[in-house]
């Protein structure tokens, strides 16, 4: 039978727990309950509830720093752009979440987007591992469920994934699309139904309206789809037609992104069209891809090697020793038993990891999240391989009771859930000052940058909220707030959220980071978020500079220079 084919009758006769309802080999103490437990959607629902409870407990309660505050503002005001970093689908979903009457803080409702789609991704990993173990490895129910629990538990507590599930970011929605597309392709491979293949590629196009990072997963999806087609569909002419149809589906799915862009492009002048095209395809990002971009090359080889070392530490902290061992074992199992899935996972992990390691931006670690999602099925397959003796052998169909290593279950469940939680509490102390490690984040107020970046529990973290409220309340009437450097963006985004969304201090003027107006023309007091070295000489000639809280207040000198 072809690897991707699906014969329900043949599968039921091959599985000891799916034949007679009252199996004598693996009896269930609760009678006929196995009829319901066989449904993977039930286990996926339980995993979703458990992971969502974890994320809800750790959820950031209000406004975030940096990009998070910008996302919260765009969602609240429904500001959908056409650039590669505008994430229109995320903004639209976030806007819908702000309409849900949960809590009085709009920022908190936007934060729920990450928690919901993070939990859906974890549940989807359980579903995928369970179905793969039952269908292609012919594992009994309890072993398939254990594989799903190990994979989903590992991903749920994976540091980077956990962190982005409790703050306003686009990556858990991106991860959800990876899993959702793979599940649809899995069903399409089972049923050889072109409609499911078409749906999968429509979802690929739709996912691009959230993040262009999905382009790195396209080869893995295409490889899996082609390898699971029936023999009649692999002929050159038939395959060419299918590829054209799938490509059209991707374009149609991404129409939410490119249709507004085309409309805006036609309305702009010819001088601005090239700039808009570069923004739409993310051409500016390429500046930071090593070795192609000059922005990345400016670091020099010593800086590149230091960044590689830092990213390598983060990868190890996310995988942890059990994730490495289980993943490698699971990949071996997949390559032997489900080669199409194993090859797709390998391609997905390699492409996403290579890009993340060579994309030299300060939140570089976030781009590794896709690699962890691709690695999760390997971890689950590794748990299955440890539990069942001989599962890696070709042709193994029935598992006798003596072939089950029951002692593996409590050990792996404990290690998968407890160890990452313990490590996450130690990370802020391990890394210390991240600014000294090439991560130039510039938060303000009473906040530990290291703790904010490396602690995945944000429960009760009101540092950004307090900074925004205190700073805006301290400003004089009609003041200008200037952010001279791009490094001021982290704090500026918080002030911009309160100013634009909450309507606090409409009398002041906020200038975007990097834009410095003619300061001597200000109608009132001028405040700087930072005092760059290159501006100090000129400022000291015209103004007295006083540091107030986390700001620099400029007081104009009189004609005598006093």
VEXDREN-2710 file (C-alpha; in Angstrom, 1 decimal):
% VEXDREN-2710
k/r/px/py/pz
1/UNK/0.0/0.0/0.0
2/UNK/1.3/3.5/-0.9
3/UNK/2.8/5.4/2.0
4/UNK/0.1/8.1/1.8
5/UNK/-2.8/5.9/1.1
6/UNK/-5.6/5.3/3.7
7/UNK/-7.4/2.0/4.2
8/UNK/-9.5/2.2/7.3
9/UNK/-10.3/-1.5/7.3
10/UNK/-6.7/-2.6/6.9
11/UNK/-5.6/-0.3/9.7
12/UNK/-8.2/-1.6/12.1
13/UNK/-7.2/-5.2/11.5
14/UNK/-3.5/-4.3/11.9
15/UNK/-3.8/-2.6/15.3
16/UNK/-4.3/-4.7/18.4
17/UNK/-6.3/-2.0/20.1
18/UNK/-8.5/-1.3/17.1
19/UNK/-9.7/-4.8/16.3
20/UNK/-12.2/-6.3/18.8
21/UNK/-13.6/-3.6/21.0
22/UNK/-12.6/-5.6/24.1
23/UNK/-9.0/-6.3/23.6
24/UNK/-7.5/-9.0/25.7
25/UNK/-4.0/-7.8/25.0
26/UNK/-4.4/-4.3/26.4
27/UNK/-7.6/-4.3/28.5
28/UNK/-9.1/-0.9/29.5
29/UNK/-10.4/-0.7/33.1
30/UNK/-13.2/1.6/32.1
31/UNK/-15.0/-0.7/29.6
32/UNK/-16.2/0.9/26.4
33/UNK/-14.6/4.3/26.9
34/UNK/-11.9/3.6/24.4
35/UNK/-14.5/4.3/21.6
36/UNK/-14.2/8.0/22.6
37/UNK/-10.6/8.0/23.6
38/UNK/-9.6/6.8/20.1
39/UNK/-10.6/10.2/18.7
40/UNK/-7.5/12.4/18.5
41/UNK/-9.5/15.6/18.6
42/UNK/-10.5/14.7/22.2
43/UNK/-6.8/14.4/23.3
44/UNK/-6.0/17.6/21.3
45/UNK/-8.7/19.4/23.1
46/UNK/-7.4/18.4/26.5
47/UNK/-3.9/19.5/25.5
48/UNK/-5.2/22.8/24.3
49/UNK/-7.0/23.5/27.6
50/UNK/-3.9/22.6/29.6
51/UNK/-1.5/24.7/27.6
52/UNK/-3.9/27.6/27.4
53/UNK/-4.3/27.5/31.2
54/UNK/-0.5/27.8/31.4
55/UNK/-0.3/30.7/29.0
56/UNK/-3.2/32.5/30.5
57/UNK/-1.6/32.3/34.0
58/UNK/1.7/33.7/32.6
59/UNK/0.1/36.2/30.2
60/UNK/1.4/39.8/30.2
61/UNK/-1.4/41.8/31.9
62/UNK/-1.1/45.0/29.9
63/UNK/1.0/47.0/27.4
64/UNK/4.3/45.5/26.3
65/UNK/7.6/47.0/25.4
66/UNK/9.0/47.6/21.9
67/UNK/7.2/45.8/19.0
68/UNK/4.6/44.4/21.3
69/UNK/3.2/47.9/22.1
70/UNK/3.2/48.7/18.4
71/UNK/1.2/45.6/17.6
72/UNK/-1.3/46.5/20.4
73/UNK/-1.7/49.9/18.9
74/UNK/-2.2/48.7/15.4
75/UNK/-4.8/46.1/16.5
76/UNK/-6.7/48.6/18.6
77/UNK/-6.8/51.2/15.8
78/UNK/-7.0/48.6/13.0
79/UNK/-4.0/50.1/11.2
80/UNK/-3.3/47.6/8.3
81/UNK/-0.3/48.4/6.1
82/UNK/1.1/46.9/3.0
83/UNK/4.7/46.5/4.1
84/UNK/6.3/43.1/4.9
85/UNK/6.3/44.0/8.6
86/UNK/2.7/45.2/8.8
87/UNK/1.3/41.7/9.4
88/UNK/-2.3/42.5/8.2
89/UNK/-3.9/39.2/9.2
90/UNK/-2.6/39.4/12.8
91/UNK/-3.8/43.0/13.1
92/UNK/-7.3/42.0/11.8
93/UNK/-7.5/39.1/14.3
94/UNK/-6.2/41.3/17.1
95/UNK/-8.9/43.8/16.3
96/UNK/-11.5/41.1/16.6
97/UNK/-10.1/40.1/20.0
98/UNK/-10.3/43.7/21.2
99/UNK/-14.1/43.5/20.7
100/UNK/-14.4/40.6/23.2
101/UNK/-15.5/42.0/26.6
102/UNK/-12.7/40.4/28.6
103/UNK/-11.0/42.8/31.0
104/UNK/-10.9/46.6/30.7
105/UNK/-7.5/46.8/29.0
106/UNK/-7.4/46.6/25.2
107/UNK/-3.7/45.6/25.4
108/UNK/-4.6/42.5/27.4
109/UNK/-7.1/41.4/24.8
110/UNK/-4.5/41.6/22.1
111/UNK/-2.1/39.6/24.3
112/UNK/-4.8/36.8/24.3
113/UNK/-4.2/36.3/20.5
114/UNK/-0.7/34.8/21.3
115/UNK/-2.1/32.6/24.0
116/UNK/-5.0/31.2/22.0
117/UNK/-3.0/30.4/18.9
118/UNK/-0.1/29.1/20.9
119/UNK/-2.4/26.6/22.7
120/UNK/-4.0/25.7/19.3
121/UNK/-0.5/25.0/17.9
122/UNK/0.3/22.7/20.8
123/UNK/-3.0/20.9/20.5
124/UNK/-2.3/20.5/16.7
125/UNK/1.1/18.9/17.4
126/UNK/-0.7/16.3/19.6
127/UNK/-3.2/15.6/16.9
128/UNK/-0.5/15.3/14.2
129/UNK/1.7/13.0/16.3
130/UNK/-1.3/10.8/17.4
131/UNK/-2.6/10.4/13.8
132/UNK/0.9/9.7/12.5
133/UNK/1.6/7.1/15.1
134/UNK/-1.7/5.3/14.6
135/UNK/-1.7/5.5/10.8
136/UNK/1.8/4.9/9.7
137/UNK/3.6/3.3/12.7
138/UNK/0.6/1.2/13.8
139/UNK/1.2/2.0/17.4
140/UNK/-1.5/1.1/20.0
141/UNK/-3.6/3.9/21.4
142/UNK/-1.8/4.5/24.6
143/UNK/1.6/4.7/22.8
144/UNK/0.2/7.1/20.2
145/UNK/-1.3/9.3/22.9
146/UNK/2.0/9.2/24.8
147/UNK/3.8/10.3/21.6
148/UNK/1.4/13.3/21.3
149/UNK/1.8/14.3/24.9
150/UNK/5.6/14.2/24.7
151/UNK/5.7/16.3/21.5
152/UNK/3.1/18.8/22.6
153/UNK/4.5/19.1/26.2
154/UNK/7.9/19.7/24.9
155/UNK/6.8/22.4/22.5
156/UNK/4.4/24.1/25.1
157/UNK/7.3/24.6/27.5
158/UNK/10.0/25.3/24.8
159/UNK/11.4/28.6/26.1
160/UNK/11.0/30.7/22.9
161/UNK/7.6/29.3/22.1
162/UNK/6.4/29.8/25.7
163/UNK/7.7/33.4/25.8
164/UNK/6.0/34.4/22.6
165/UNK/2.7/32.8/23.7
166/UNK/2.4/35.3/26.6
167/UNK/3.3/38.6/24.9
168/UNK/1.8/40.3/21.8
169/UNK/3.7/38.8/18.9
170/UNK/2.9/37.3/15.5
171/UNK/4.9/34.1/15.9
172/UNK/2.3/31.8/17.6
173/UNK/-0.1/32.6/14.8
174/UNK/2.7/31.7/12.3
175/UNK/3.3/28.5/14.2
176/UNK/-0.4/27.6/14.1
177/UNK/-0.4/27.9/10.4
178/UNK/2.6/25.6/10.1
179/UNK/0.8/22.9/12.1
180/UNK/-2.6/23.5/10.5
181/UNK/-1.2/23.2/7.0
182/UNK/0.6/20.0/7.9
183/UNK/-2.5/18.5/9.4
184/UNK/-4.5/19.3/6.2
185/UNK/-1.7/17.8/4.0
186/UNK/-1.7/14.7/6.3
187/UNK/-5.5/14.2/5.7
188/UNK/-5.0/14.9/2.0
189/UNK/-2.3/12.2/1.8
190/UNK/-4.6/9.7/3.6
191/UNK/-7.6/10.3/1.4
192/UNK/-5.9/11.3/-1.9
193/UNK/-8.4/14.2/-2.1
194/UNK/-7.4/17.1/-4.2
195/UNK/-9.7/19.4/-2.3
196/UNK/-7.6/19.0/0.8
197/UNK/-4.4/19.7/-1.1
198/UNK/-6.0/22.8/-2.5
199/UNK/-7.1/23.9/1.0
200/UNK/-3.6/23.4/2.3
201/UNK/-2.2/25.8/-0.3
202/UNK/-4.9/28.3/0.3
203/UNK/-3.8/28.3/3.9
204/UNK/-0.2/28.8/2.8
205/UNK/-1.2/31.9/1.0
206/UNK/-3.3/33.2/3.9
207/UNK/-0.4/32.6/6.3
208/UNK/1.8/34.8/4.2
209/UNK/-0.5/37.7/5.1
210/UNK/0.6/37.2/8.7
211/UNK/4.4/36.7/8.2
212/UNK/6.6/36.2/5.1
213/UNK/8.6/33.8/7.2
214/UNK/6.3/31.1/5.9
215/UNK/8.2/31.2/2.6
216/UNK/10.9/29.2/4.3
217/UNK/8.5/26.3/5.0
218/UNK/7.2/26.2/1.4
219/UNK/9.8/23.7/0.2
220/UNK/9.0/21.3/3.1
221/UNK/5.3/21.5/2.4
222/UNK/5.8/21.0/-1.4
223/UNK/8.2/18.0/-0.8
224/UNK/5.6/16.3/1.5
225/UNK/2.7/17.0/-0.9
226/UNK/4.5/15.6/-3.9
227/UNK/5.8/12.5/-2.2
228/UNK/2.4/11.6/-0.9
229/UNK/0.6/11.9/-4.2
230/UNK/-0.6/8.7/-5.8
231/UNK/1.4/7.1/-8.7
232/UNK/-1.1/8.5/-11.3
233/UNK/-0.4/12.0/-10.0
234/UNK/3.4/11.9/-10.3
235/UNK/3.5/11.9/-14.0
236/UNK/5.1/15.0/-15.4
237/UNK/2.0/16.5/-17.1
238/UNK/-0.3/15.8/-14.2
239/UNK/2.1/17.0/-11.6
240/UNK/2.8/20.2/-13.6
241/UNK/-1.0/20.9/-13.6
242/UNK/-1.2/20.3/-9.9
243/UNK/1.7/22.6/-9.2
244/UNK/0.1/25.4/-11.3
245/UNK/-3.2/24.9/-9.4
246/UNK/-1.4/24.9/-6.0
247/UNK/0.5/28.1/-7.0
248/UNK/-2.8/29.8/-8.0
249/UNK/-4.2/28.8/-4.6
250/UNK/-1.3/30.4/-2.8
251/UNK/-1.8/33.6/-4.7
252/UNK/-5.5/33.6/-4.0
253/UNK/-4.9/32.9/-0.3
254/UNK/-2.5/35.9/-0.1
255/UNK/-4.9/38.3/-1.8
256/UNK/-5.6/39.9/1.5
257/UNK/-2.0/41.1/1.3
258/UNK/-1.4/41.9/-2.3
259/UNK/-4.8/43.4/-3.4
260/UNK/-4.5/46.4/-1.0
261/UNK/-0.9/46.7/-2.0
262/UNK/-1.7/46.9/-5.8
263/UNK/-4.5/49.5/-5.1
264/UNK/-2.1/51.6/-3.1
265/UNK/0.7/51.2/-5.7
266/UNK/-1.5/52.4/-8.5
267/UNK/-2.5/55.5/-6.4
268/UNK/1.1/56.5/-5.7
269/UNK/3.4/58.5/-7.9
270/UNK/6.0/56.7/-10.0
271/UNK/8.8/57.9/-7.7
272/UNK/7.3/56.2/-4.6
273/UNK/6.4/52.9/-6.3
274/UNK/9.8/51.4/-6.1
275/UNK/10.0/52.2/-2.4
276/UNK/6.6/50.5/-1.8
277/UNK/7.7/47.4/-3.7
278/UNK/10.8/47.1/-1.6
279/UNK/8.7/47.5/1.6
280/UNK/6.2/44.9/0.4
281/UNK/8.7/42.2/-0.3
282/UNK/10.8/43.0/2.8
283/UNK/13.9/44.1/0.8
284/UNK/15.1/46.0/3.9
285/UNK/15.4/42.7/5.8
286/UNK/17.9/41.3/3.3
287/UNK/20.3/44.0/4.6
288/UNK/20.7/42.0/7.7
289/UNK/21.1/38.5/6.2
290/UNK/24.7/37.3/6.3
291/UNK/26.6/37.2/4.1
292/UNK/24.4/39.0/1.6
293/UNK/23.6/42.2/3.5
294/UNK/25.9/45.0/4.4
295/UNK/24.1/45.5/7.7
296/UNK/25.2/42.1/8.8
297/UNK/28.7/42.4/7.4
298/UNK/29.4/45.5/9.5
299/UNK/29.7/43.3/12.5
300/UNK/32.9/41.7/11.2
301/UNK/33.7/38.1/11.5
302/UNK/34.3/38.4/15.3
303/UNK/30.8/39.8/15.7
304/UNK/29.3/37.1/13.5
305/UNK/31.0/34.3/15.5
306/UNK/29.9/35.9/18.8
307/UNK/26.3/36.0/17.5
308/UNK/26.5/32.4/16.4
309/UNK/27.7/31.5/19.9
310/UNK/24.8/33.4/21.5
311/UNK/22.2/31.8/19.2
312/UNK/23.8/28.4/19.8
313/UNK/23.3/28.8/23.5
314/UNK/19.6/29.8/23.0
315/UNK/19.0/26.8/20.7
316/UNK/20.5/24.4/23.3
317/UNK/18.4/26.0/26.1
318/UNK/15.2/25.6/24.0
319/UNK/16.0/22.0/22.9
320/UNK/17.6/20.9/26.2
321/UNK/19.3/17.5/26.2
322/UNK/16.1/15.5/26.2
323/UNK/14.9/17.4/23.2
324/UNK/18.1/16.7/21.3
325/UNK/18.1/13.0/22.1
326/UNK/14.4/12.4/21.5
327/UNK/14.4/14.5/18.3
328/UNK/17.4/12.7/16.8
329/UNK/15.9/9.3/17.7
330/UNK/12.5/10.4/16.4
331/UNK/13.9/11.6/13.1
332/UNK/15.5/8.2/12.7
333/UNK/12.2/6.5/13.3
334/UNK/10.4/8.9/10.8
335/UNK/13.0/8.3/8.1
336/UNK/12.6/4.6/8.4
337/UNK/8.9/4.4/8.8
338/UNK/7.4/7.6/7.3
339/UNK/10.1/8.9/5.0
340/UNK/7.9/11.6/3.4
341/UNK/7.2/13.1/6.9
342/UNK/10.9/12.7/7.9
343/UNK/12.2/14.4/4.8
344/UNK/9.7/17.3/5.1
345/UNK/10.6/17.9/8.8
346/UNK/14.3/17.8/8.0
347/UNK/13.9/20.4/5.2
348/UNK/11.8/22.6/7.4
349/UNK/14.2/22.5/10.3
350/UNK/17.3/23.2/8.2
351/UNK/15.9/26.1/6.2
352/UNK/14.4/27.9/9.1
353/UNK/17.4/27.4/11.3
354/UNK/19.9/28.6/8.7
355/UNK/17.9/31.7/8.1
356/UNK/17.5/32.5/11.8
357/UNK/21.2/32.0/12.5
358/UNK/22.2/34.4/9.6
359/UNK/19.5/37.0/10.1
360/UNK/21.4/39.5/12.3
361/UNK/18.7/41.5/14.1
362/UNK/18.4/42.0/17.8
363/UNK/15.3/39.7/18.2
364/UNK/17.1/37.0/16.2
365/UNK/16.1/34.3/18.6
366/UNK/12.4/34.7/17.7
367/UNK/13.0/33.5/14.2
368/UNK/14.1/30.1/15.5
369/UNK/10.5/29.4/16.7
370/UNK/9.6/27.9/13.4
371/UNK/12.5/25.4/13.7
372/UNK/11.2/24.3/17.1
373/UNK/7.7/23.7/15.7
374/UNK/9.1/21.6/12.9
375/UNK/11.3/19.7/15.4
376/UNK/8.3/18.8/17.8
377/UNK/7.1/15.8/15.7
378/UNK/10.6/14.3/15.9
379/UNK/10.5/14.7/19.7
380/UNK/7.1/12.9/19.8
381/UNK/8.4/10.1/17.5
382/UNK/11.5/9.8/19.7
383/UNK/9.3/9.2/22.8
384/UNK/7.4/6.6/20.8
385/UNK/10.7/4.9/19.9
386/UNK/11.8/4.8/23.5
387/UNK/8.5/3.4/24.7
388/UNK/8.1/0.6/22.0
389/UNK/10.9/-1.8/21.3
390/UNK/11.6/-2.5/17.7
391/UNK/9.5/0.4/16.4
392/UNK/12.4/1.5/14.2
393/UNK/12.4/-1.8/12.4
394/UNK/10.7/-2.0/9.0
395/UNK/7.7/-4.2/8.9
396/UNK/7.0/-4.1/12.6
397/UNK/3.2/-4.2/12.9
398/UNK/2.1/-5.6/16.3
399/UNK/3.4/-4.6/19.7
400/UNK/3.4/-7.4/22.3
401/UNK/3.0/-6.4/25.9
402/UNK/6.6/-7.4/26.6
403/UNK/7.8/-4.8/24.1
404/UNK/6.4/-1.8/26.0
405/UNK/8.8/0.0/28.2
406/UNK/6.4/1.4/30.8
407/UNK/9.1/3.0/32.9
408/UNK/9.7/5.5/30.1
409/UNK/6.3/7.1/30.6
410/UNK/6.8/8.8/34.0
411/UNK/10.4/9.7/33.3
412/UNK/9.7/11.4/30.0
413/UNK/6.6/13.2/31.2
414/UNK/8.5/14.5/34.2
415/UNK/11.5/15.6/32.2
416/UNK/9.4/17.2/29.4
417/UNK/7.3/19.3/31.7
418/UNK/9.4/20.0/34.8
419/UNK/12.9/20.6/33.5
420/UNK/12.0/23.5/31.1
421/UNK/10.0/25.2/33.8
422/UNK/13.0/25.0/36.1
423/UNK/15.5/26.2/33.5
424/UNK/13.2/29.2/32.5
425/UNK/13.4/30.5/36.1
426/UNK/17.2/30.4/36.0
427/UNK/17.8/32.1/32.6
428/UNK/17.8/35.7/33.8
429/UNK/20.6/34.9/36.2
430/UNK/22.5/32.8/33.6
431/UNK/22.6/35.5/30.9
432/UNK/22.8/38.6/33.1
433/UNK/23.2/41.8/31.1
434/UNK/22.1/40.9/27.6
435/UNK/23.3/44.3/26.2
436/UNK/26.8/43.0/26.7
437/UNK/26.0/40.0/24.6
438/UNK/25.0/41.8/21.4
439/UNK/21.3/42.3/22.3
440/UNK/20.9/46.1/22.4
441/UNK/17.4/46.4/24.0
442/UNK/16.8/49.7/25.6
443/UNK/13.9/49.6/28.1
444/UNK/13.2/52.3/30.6
445/UNK/11.9/52.6/34.1
446/UNK/12.2/49.9/36.8
447/UNK/12.5/46.8/34.6
448/UNK/15.2/44.1/34.1
449/UNK/15.8/43.7/30.4
450/UNK/17.3/40.2/31.0
451/UNK/14.2/39.1/33.0
452/UNK/11.8/40.5/30.5
453/UNK/13.5/38.7/27.6
454/UNK/14.3/35.4/29.2
455/UNK/11.5/34.8/31.8
456/UNK/8.5/33.3/30.0
457/UNK/6.2/34.1/32.9
458/UNK/4.9/37.7/32.6
459/UNK/2.2/37.5/35.3
460/UNK/2.0/40.8/37.1
461/UNK/4.6/42.5/34.9
462/UNK/3.4/46.1/34.7
463/UNK/6.7/47.7/34.0
464/UNK/5.8/49.1/30.6
465/UNK/2.4/50.3/31.9
466/UNK/3.9/52.1/34.8
467/UNK/6.6/53.6/32.7
468/UNK/4.1/55.0/30.2
469/UNK/1.7/56.4/32.8
470/UNK/4.4/57.9/34.9
471/UNK/6.4/59.5/32.0
472/UNK/3.4/61.0/30.3
473/UNK/2.0/62.3/33.6
474/UNK/5.3/64.1/34.3
475/UNK/5.5/66.0/31.0
476/UNK/4.7/69.7/30.8
477/UNK/1.8/71.0/28.8
478/UNK/2.4/71.1/25.0
479/UNK/5.8/69.4/25.2
480/UNK/7.7/67.8/22.4
481/UNK/9.0/64.3/23.0
482/UNK/11.9/63.5/20.7
483/UNK/13.5/60.0/20.2
484/UNK/16.9/60.9/18.6
485/UNK/18.0/57.3/18.1
486/UNK/16.4/54.2/16.6
487/UNK/17.4/52.6/19.9
488/UNK/14.7/54.7/21.6
489/UNK/12.0/52.7/19.9
490/UNK/11.5/50.2/22.8
491/UNK/10.3/52.9/25.1
492/UNK/8.9/55.2/22.5
493/UNK/6.4/52.5/21.4
494/UNK/5.0/52.4/24.9
495/UNK/4.4/56.2/25.0
496/UNK/2.9/56.0/21.5
497/UNK/0.4/53.4/22.6
498/UNK/-0.9/55.4/25.5
499/UNK/-0.9/58.6/23.4
500/UNK/-2.7/57.1/20.4
501/UNK/-4.9/54.4/21.9
502/UNK/-5.7/55.6/25.4
503/UNK/-5.8/59.2/24.4
504/UNK/-3.5/60.2/27.3
505/UNK/-1.9/63.7/26.9
506/UNK/-3.2/64.7/23.5
507/UNK/-1.5/68.1/24.0
508/UNK/2.0/66.7/23.5
509/UNK/3.8/65.8/20.3
510/UNK/5.6/62.5/19.8
511/UNK/8.2/62.3/17.1
512/UNK/9.1/59.0/15.5
513/UNK/12.5/57.5/16.4
514/UNK/15.4/58.9/14.4
515/UNK/13.6/62.1/13.4
516/UNK/14.9/65.2/15.1
517/UNK/13.0/68.4/14.4
518/UNK/14.4/71.9/14.8
519/UNK/14.5/71.9/18.6
520/UNK/14.8/75.7/18.9
521/UNK/11.4/76.1/17.2
522/UNK/9.5/74.1/19.8
523/UNK/6.5/76.0/21.3
524/UNK/7.1/74.5/24.7
525/UNK/9.5/72.2/26.6
526/UNK/11.5/69.6/24.7
527/UNK/12.2/66.1/26.2
528/UNK/14.7/63.6/24.7
529/UNK/14.4/59.9/25.3
530/UNK/18.2/59.6/25.0
531/UNK/21.2/61.8/24.6
532/UNK/23.4/60.5/21.7
533/UNK/27.1/61.3/21.8
534/UNK/27.0/63.1/18.4
535/UNK/24.3/65.6/19.5
536/UNK/25.7/66.6/22.9
537/UNK/28.0/69.4/21.7
538/UNK/25.4/71.2/19.7
539/UNK/22.8/70.8/22.4
540/UNK/25.0/72.2/25.2
541/UNK/25.5/75.4/23.2
542/UNK/21.8/76.1/23.0
543/UNK/20.2/74.4/26.0
544/UNK/20.7/73.4/29.6
545/UNK/20.2/69.7/29.7
546/UNK/18.7/68.2/32.9
547/UNK/17.9/64.6/33.5
548/UNK/14.4/64.0/34.8
549/UNK/13.4/60.5/35.5
550/UNK/14.3/58.6/32.3
551/UNK/14.1/61.7/30.1
552/UNK/16.5/64.6/29.2
553/UNK/14.8/68.0/29.5
554/UNK/16.1/70.8/27.3
555/UNK/15.9/74.3/28.8
556/UNK/16.6/77.1/26.3
557/UNK/19.4/79.5/27.2
558/UNK/18.8/83.3/27.0
559/UNK/20.6/85.6/24.6
560/UNK/23.5/86.0/27.0
561/UNK/24.0/82.3/27.0
562/UNK/23.0/82.0/30.7
END
